[in-house]
């Protein structure tokens, strides 16, 4: 595992003997983000969601140390996208040879077990965010068609996101860290520090992005109650699910309207993600 040179928000509070909840409450009273409040009060500097002592030379040294791992991560992402592309091309070739209707007929023979299996796989991939989950939405559209595919993914996402929220709310950060791993816990902490519980629509917006599994954990660590989380979750799923499922249903059936919906929806989600990321970095 890569050694981190900075420390997370909660680790900084523990190091300085500060109560994290009290810090978050004080920041909220002043209308500041927790990150901004901690920087102001402690003098530590925030960089890439980690805190460093106010020694610019030390920070520069840390940045130089991180260049090589960052480059390696960049290449890993490129290789990952390349593998996804190869897999997609192979899948399209296979479907064209066998025929989508024949594949769906074979899936229908499995009865209720086919959607249950996909539902469980999607659920596990959300509860453990290190496992990619988007591919299951595309696969659902391919195997079950548009409407049935949406239904399967909606049930899986609703159940898994509620479970994530419950785990964080009931058991706290330590269990969440075990599930998401040391690599991603800072992302959860960063989201939790944005006072998302104050804005249902902002929570719904983040739930429409690829960060939705982390968002459920992060919101669960805040004071947001169930009756506010549920409408945000439903809105997020209803808006974000159809474009991805339509992509799987449209690519293999030449459904022009489905492909059009998928492209427009994914473009809209990309714009939303960009806007939310800018807003998150500004706070």
N, C-alpha and C positions, 0 to 999 in steps of 0.2 A: 504494500500500500504506500502511496506517495506521502511523504512527510509534509505537513502543512507548515508554512512559515508564519502565518498569521493565526489569530484565534477568532472564534465565532462570537456573536453578540452575547450569548449566555455564558460562554467561557470567560469573557471579559468581566461580566458582572460577578461571577464566582471568584475570579482572581482578585478583584478589588473589594470583595465583601459586600456587594450591592444586591439587593433583592430585585430580581428581574421584573416581577409583577409591579412593584412599587415604581421602578424606573419607567415602565411602560405607561403606568397611570399618570405619572408626573409629566411625561412627554405629551400625553393626550390632553392634559389640562392646559398646557402651553400651546397646543395646536401644532406640535412638532412631531416628526417621525421619531421613533425610538433611536434610529441610527443617528439622526442629527443631534438629538438630545445627549446621547452618550459621547459623541465627538466634542460637543460644547463643554460638557461637564468634566470629562476625563482628559481631554487633550490627545487621545489616541486618534489615529487617522484610519478612515475606512477606505479599503481598496479591494474591489472584486468580492464584496460581501464578507471580507475578513478585516480584523483590526490589527494595526501595527503601532508600536510606540512612536511618539512624535520625533523621530530621528530620520530625517529624509535620506541620509546616507544609508542607513540600515534598510530602509524601504527599497531604495534603488538596488542594493545588493540582493534583496529577496526577489525583486522583479527579474534581475539577471539570472538568478537560480531557476526561476519558473519558466524562462523562455523555452528551454529544451522540452520540458513536459508539455507545455502549451502547444508546441509544434507537433509533438507526438500525438496529442489529442486531436489536433486538426487533421493529421493524416489518417487517424483511426476513423474520424467522421467521414472523410472522403472514401475510404475503403468500405465503410458501412453503407454509404449511399450507392456505391458501385455494386455491392452485393445485393442490395434491395432491387436495383435496376435489373440485374441479371435474373434474379428470382422472378420479377414481374414479367420479363420477356419469356422466360421458360414457362410460366403459368399460362400466359396468353397463347403460346404455341401449343401447349398441351390441350387447352380448352378448345382451340380451333380444330385440332385433330380428332378429339373425342366428341365434341359437341356439348354445349352448355346444358341443353335439355336432357341429354343422356346422363350427365353428371348429376343434375338435380333429381332425375328419376332414381338414380342409385342412392342419393342422399335420402329421398323420401322413403325408401325401403327400410332405412334405419329407424323410422318412426320418430318418437319423441326424444330418442337418445342423441340424435344429431344436434338439435338446438341446445339440449342440456349440456352436452360436451363443450360446445362453443361458448355457452353462457359461463360455464365454470372456468374455462381458460381465460376468458376476458376478465372475469372477476378477480382471479388470482393475479393477473398482470396489473390490475389497478391497486390492489392491496399491497403488492410488492412492486413498486414503481420501477425498479431496475429492469423488469421484464417489459419489452415493448408491447403496447396494447393496440395501437392504431390498426395494425394489420388485420386484427380480428373483425373490425368494423367493415373493412373492404371484403374480407372473406365471407362475412355474413350476407352482404349484398349479393355476392357471387353465388353462394350456395342456396340461399332461400328467396332471392328476389328482393325488391325494394321494400315493400310494406312489412313482410314477415321478418326481413333482416333488421329493419328499424325496431320492431317489437322486441326481438331477441337482445339487441344491443341496449335498448332502453332499460329493460329489466336488469341486465347485467350491470350497467353503469349505476343505476339507481341503488341497487343492493350493495354494490362495492363501495360507492361513495358514502352511503350511510354508515357502512361498517368502518370506513376510514375515520369518519367524523366521530363515531362512537368510541373507537379505540383511543383516539387522541383525547377526547373529552373525559373518558373514564379512567384511563391508565397513565396519561401524561406523556411527557417528552421522551422518557427513557425507552418505553416500548416502541414509540414511533421511530426513534433512532435505530433500534434493532431491525425494524422492518425496511426502512429506506436506506440504511447504511450510513457510515460516517461520511461518505462522499457526497450524499445529497441532503444531509440534515441541515446544513447551512442554508440551503434553498428554502426549506420549510421554515426555519427561523426568520429568514428575511421576509417571507410572505406574512408570517404571523405578526411581524412588527409594523405592518402597514395600516393597522386599525381597520382591516376589512370588515370587521363586525358592524361598523357604523353605516355601511352602504350595501344594501342587498344587491343592487344592480351592478356594483363593482365586483362583488363576489361572483355573481352570475357571469359577468364578462370574463373573469379569470377562469371560471369553470368551462368556458367555451374554447379555451386554448389547450395546448398540449401539456400544460402544467396542472390540469384539473385534479390529478391524483394527489399531487403535493398540496394543492389548495385545500382539499378536504381535510388533510391532516393539520395544515396550518390554521384553518378556521376553527378546527376542533380544539386547538390550544388557546384560543381566545375566549372571550365571554359571550360569543354569539350563541343564542339559544336555538333549540331545534325548530321552533315555529318560524324563525327567520331564515334558517339554513334551508329548509325544505323547498320553499318557493324559488329561492335562488338556484338550487340544484335542478329542479324540474325545468326552469327556464333555460338553464345552461345546456341541459341534455337535449331538450326539444329543438333548440336552435342549431347546435353543433353536430348532432348525429346524422340528419338526412344527407348533407353533402358527402360525407365519407362513405356511407352505405350506398348512396347513388353512384359513386365512383365505381364500386365493385359491381353493382348491378348493371351499370351502363356500358362499361368497357367490354364486357363479354356478351352483351346482347345487342350491341349497336343501337341502344336506345338514346337517340339524340337529345331528347328532353332531359333524360337522366344525366347525361354527360354535361349538358348545359347547366343544370342545377348544381352538379358537383363542382364544376369549374367556378361558377359564380359564388357558391357557398364557400369554397376553399379560399377564393380571393378575398371575400369579406372577412373570413376568420384570420387570414394573414394580416390584413389591415388592422383588425382588432388587436391581434397579438402585438403588433408593432407599437400601437398606441399605448397599450397597457404596459409594455416594457419601458417605454419612455416615461410614462407616469410613475412607474415604480422606481426608476432610477433617479427621478427628480425629487422624490420624497425622502 
